[in-house]
Amino acid sequence: MKKEQNKIAAIEKAMSKKFGEDTIANPRSHWDDEKEKEYLAQSKEFYNKKRKLTEDSEKTKEDGFLVPKNLITRKNERKCPTCGVFSFEMRDDLYMNKFNCCYKCYIQWVDGREKRWLSGWRPNKEQTNG
């Protein structure tokens, strides 16, 4: 037992010589109330950020698809009000912003008849399903 203690002491001495006294010091010897408060504040901030990231990545079922909740709450509407198709295509964004419909509906119902569309005309349910 004494041999083991001497060996441990020799290792600690060599470590402190090579890497400095802090390598063999007890971590509690440098800890005080101020560091404890700082640590608790950092922990709280870390877990709040982690909780927010988890909430942002949660998925919800939307029209049969699992979609991240943060996409649903965005201003961009991904579902065409005319035909009901859910789309992630970038070209649909242009037509959704300008005509409140997807590209496919624009080609079928709006192209060449913008005046009628902008005045409020929309196809009825039978027309969009057929």
C-alpha positions in Angstrom: 0.0 0.0 0.0 2.8 2.4 0.9 4.5 1.5 -2.5 1.3 2.5 -4.3 1.1 5.8 -2.5 4.7 6.6 -3.3 4.1 5.7 -6.9 1.0 8.0 -7.0 3.0 10.8 -5.3 5.8 10.4 -7.9 3.3 10.6 -10.8 1.6 13.7 -9.3 5.0 15.3 -8.8 6.0 14.6 -12.4 2.7 15.9 -13.7 2.9 19.1 -11.7 6.5 19.7 -12.9 5.6 19.2 -16.6 2.1 20.7 -16.7 1.9 23.0 -13.6 0.4 22.9 -10.2 -3.2 23.2 -11.4 -3.1 19.7 -13.0 -2.9 18.1 -9.6 -5.0 20.6 -7.6 -8.4 19.6 -6.3 -11.0 21.4 -8.5 -12.9 22.5 -5.3 -9.9 24.5 -4.2 -10.6 27.1 -6.9 -14.4 27.2 -6.5 -16.3 29.9 -4.6 -19.9 31.3 -4.4 -19.3 33.7 -7.3 -18.2 30.9 -9.6 -21.2 28.9 -8.5 -23.6 31.7 -9.4 -22.0 32.2 -12.7 -22.1 28.4 -13.4 -25.8 28.3 -12.5 -26.6 31.2 -14.8 -24.7 29.7 -17.7 -26.5 26.3 -17.1 -29.9 28.0 -17.1 -29.1 29.9 -20.4 -27.8 26.7 -22.0 -30.9 24.7 -21.1 -33.2 27.5 -22.3 -31.4 27.5 -25.7 -31.6 23.7 -25.9 -35.3 23.8 -25.0 -36.0 26.4 -27.7 -34.1 24.3 -30.3 -36.1 21.3 -29.4 -39.3 23.2 -29.7 -38.3 24.5 -33.1 -37.5 21.1 -34.4 -40.8 19.5 -33.3 -42.9 18.2 -36.1 -46.6 18.3 -36.6 -48.9 16.4 -39.0 -50.1 18.7 -41.8 -52.2 17.2 -44.6 -50.7 13.7 -44.0 -47.1 14.9 -43.8 -44.8 15.5 -40.8 -43.7 19.1 -41.1 -41.5 21.1 -38.7 -43.6 23.4 -36.6 -41.4 26.4 -37.4 -42.4 26.1 -41.1 -46.1 26.1 -40.2 -45.8 29.4 -38.2 -43.9 31.2 -40.9 -45.6 33.8 -43.0 -45.1 31.8 -46.2 -48.2 29.7 -46.9 -47.2 26.4 -48.4 -50.7 25.1 -49.4 -52.4 26.5 -52.5 -55.9 27.9 -51.5 -57.2 27.1 -55.0 -56.3 23.4 -55.5 -55.1 22.5 -51.9 -51.7 21.1 -53.0 -48.8 21.4 -50.5 -45.6 22.6 -52.2 -42.0 23.5 -51.4 -41.1 24.6 -54.9 -39.5 28.0 -55.1 -41.4 29.0 -58.2 -44.7 28.5 -56.3 -43.6 31.3 -53.9 -43.8 33.9 -56.6 -47.3 33.0 -57.7 -48.5 32.6 -54.0 -47.3 36.1 -53.2 -48.7 37.7 -56.3 -51.8 35.7 -57.2 -52.4 33.6 -54.0 -52.2 30.3 -56.0 -49.5 27.8 -57.0 -47.8 27.7 -60.4 -50.1 25.0 -61.7 -53.2 27.0 -60.9 -51.7 30.1 -62.3 -51.2 28.3 -65.7 -54.6 26.8 -65.6 -56.8 29.7 -64.2 -54.8 33.0 -64.2 -52.5 33.2 -67.2 -54.1 35.6 -69.7 -57.0 36.3 -67.3 -55.2 38.3 -64.6 -57.8 41.0 -64.5 -60.6 38.5 -63.8 -58.5 36.8 -61.2 -57.5 40.0 -59.4 -61.2 41.1 -59.4 -61.9 38.1 -57.2 -63.0 35.3 -59.5 -62.0 31.8 -58.4 -62.8 28.4 -59.9 -65.5 26.3 -58.0 -64.7 23.0 -56.4 -65.9 20.9 -59.4 -63.5 22.8 -61.7 -60.4 22.3 -59.4 -61.0 18.6 -58.8 -61.7 17.8 -62.5 
